[in-house]
Amino acid sequence: MADPQHEEVLDGHDRRSVTLYRIGHAVTAVGLLANAAAWGFKPAAVAGGEILIATGVALACANMHLYDKRVRWFIGCAAWLGLVIMVGGARADLPVLRLAGLGFVFVALSGLALKERLCFRIPGLTFVPLFLATSLVPMVTENGLAAAVLQTLAGAVLCVLAVAKVMQPLHFDIGDKSRYQI
């Protein structure tokens, strides 16, 4: 996890990975808001927002900076398992399977939100896992308005995170490289 008090010397890879990590959060926030809008108008539709959410989470997971390799592994596996299940459910035209995959993507996103909360104390991030988990129930039952409200709340909090990340120096996301488990 990042240590804002430690200013690590960053190389090109560090700068690229932090930038991609931050872009991943922004894409995810936009995806949640787009998905919420889609669910508000047409429940159970395969929304482009789901693709943006999955893409943003995958980008953030591929470029996250965490000291503990077990936590890195768990968050990354949840994201990739979710992507595989989502694609399988979409290709087989099984909405429940697609939503199960989205649930795993939400697990990974929840881990990223809690990581950011621990590192940078951005308000509201502790509620993101609750909003995401509870939004799955109305999605399965095709209650579009409830799903839209919950995902809008999560998306709004993640928009605040994305803006806050843009304003932080890049070294805040890296922390002390000597503390990373390989």
N, C-alpha and C positions, 0 to 999 in steps of 0.2 A: 504494500500500500504506500501511497505517497506520503512524504514528509515535507510539508511546505517550508520548514525551517532549514532543511538541507538543500543547498543549491548545487546539484550535480552538473558536471560539464556534459552537455548533450552533443552527440554526433548526429549525422544526417539521418541515420535509421531511427534514433530516438525522436527527433523532430517529426519525421514522417509518421511514426507509429502513434504518437500522441495526437497529431492532427487527425489521423484516420479514426482513432478512438473517439475523439470529440465529434467528428462528422457522424460516426455511428450513432451517438446519442441524439444528435439533431435529427437524423433520418428517422430514428425510432419515434421521437416525439411527434414529428409530422405524420408518420404512419399511424400512430394511435389516434390522432385527431381525424385523419382521413377515414380510418376504420370506424370511428365513432359516428362520423357523418353518414357513412354508408349504412351502418346498422340502424341509425335513426330513421332512414328512409326506406330501406328494403332489407328486412331481417333475413338471415341465412344466405345472403348473397356472398359469393367469393369476391371479397373486396380487395382492391389494389392496396388498401391500407395494410392488409395482412402481409403482403409481399414486402412493403416498405418496413414494417415492424421486423420481420425476419431478417431482412437485409441489414438493417441498422444494428440489430443485436449481434448478428454474425460478424459484422465489421468491428463492433466494439469488443466482442469476445476475442477476436483474432489479434487485437492490438492492446488488450488490457495489461496494466502493470500492477501485479500483485506479488507481494513477497512470498506468500505461502503457495507452494505448487499444488497442494491438494485442493485448495479453494479454486485456484485457476483451472484445474482439471475438471472439477465438478461443474463449474459455471459453463465452461466450454462444451463439455459433454451434453449438458442439458440443452444448450443451444443447437448443437448439431443433431442430436436425436430428435428434437422438435422439428427441425427443418426436414429431415428425412420423413418423419411421420406426416407432416403437413403436405409435402409433395405427393406422397403415396395416397393420402386421403383425397387430395384434389384430383389426381389422375384417375383414381377409382371412383370418383364422384360419390365419396362418402363424407358428407359434411361433419359427422361426429368424429371421424378419424382425423380430419383436417383440424378440427377444433382441439382435439387431444394434442396434436402436434403443436398448435399454438399455445396450449397450456405449458408444454415444456419450454417453449421460447419465453413465455412469461416467467417461468422459474428462473431462467438465466437472466432475464431483465431485472427481476426482483433482486437477484444476487448483485448485479451491477449497481442497482439503486442503493442497496444497503452498504455496499463498499464505498460508494460516493458519500453516503451519509456519515459513515465512520471517519472518512478522511477529511471531509470539508464542511460538515455540519450544515448542509443546505436544508432549510426547513421543508417539511412535507414529504421528503424522500422515504421516511419510514412508513408512510401510508400507501406508497406505490404497490407493494406486494399485495396489500389488502384490496385495493381497487382492481388490480389485475385478476386476482384469484376470484373475487366475487363477480367480476364481469363475465366469467365463463359460464356461470349458471344461466343467466338470461340469454346468453348466446345459444346454448344448447336447447333451451325452451323457446327460443325464437321471440323473446321479449326485447325487441330492438331498442326501445326507448331506455330501458334500464341499462342495457349493455352500453348504449351510447353515452349515458350520463357518467357511468363508472370509468369508461375509457377516456372520456373528455377530462375528467379529474386527473387521471394518471398522466395523460398527455400534457396537460397544463403544468403539472409539477415537473415533468421532464423537459418542458420548454424552459422553465426557470433554470433547471440544471444546465441545459445547453448554453443558455446565455451566460450563466456564471462561469462555465468552463472556458468560453471564448475570452472572457475578461481576465482569466488567470494566466500567469506566466507558464510556459510549457514545462519547466522543471518541477512544478507542483505535482504533475502526474507521474513523474518518474521516481522521485524520492531518492533514497540511497541505494545505488546499484549493488553495493557490496552485501546488502542484506537479502537479495533475491535468492530463493532456493532454485537450484537448477535441476 
